[in-house]
Amino acid sequence: MIKRPLSASFLVDNISFPKSGLNVEAYYNNNINFIGGDDRADSVQITSFAPFTWGRNTIGLRSQFYSTFSGTVDEANLYPLGGFMNLSAFYGGQLTGHHAGSLSMIFYRNIAGRARYLGETPLYLGGTLEAGNIWQQSSDIGFDQLRWSSSLFIGADSIIGPVYLGGAIGSKGETSVFLNIGQIF
């Protein structure tokens, strides 16, 4: 697979818990059928994140879009949704399809600590509202099939990276508990 960036990423001020900036990434993926491979499909993936801060509060808006097109579309070209900030009520990769889209809003408030020092790790209390879905055919894409999810979490900007511990509930009663370590933006 050849992954070609379509645009550069703009930086946010903090990878773990950003307060300002803009992050936009776009990729074009080209699967070439060589060395005995039998699939050839192209896909595009676009993600964005923009945080807005006042005082100790931050609201972030996140979007992602994925579509596979032109060529033989098979299980190698599936895009996963699920996990924290990707319809949090579903576990990672629970939903897969050839077309995906989601919009998320995350809120977090700094409740302790200001700088990332060993003795003063910043702690955050927050929540998310998320909507999105996976579709197998582009003709199936529609707002009437959106899945909803929301979560509550406590987060830390630790020395090993961001850590999130929380729980989520979905629009049809799906639930999950998660521990996420690592960057999500």
Order of alpha helices (4+ residues) and beta strands (2+ residues): beta-beta-beta-beta-beta-beta-beta-beta-beta-beta-beta
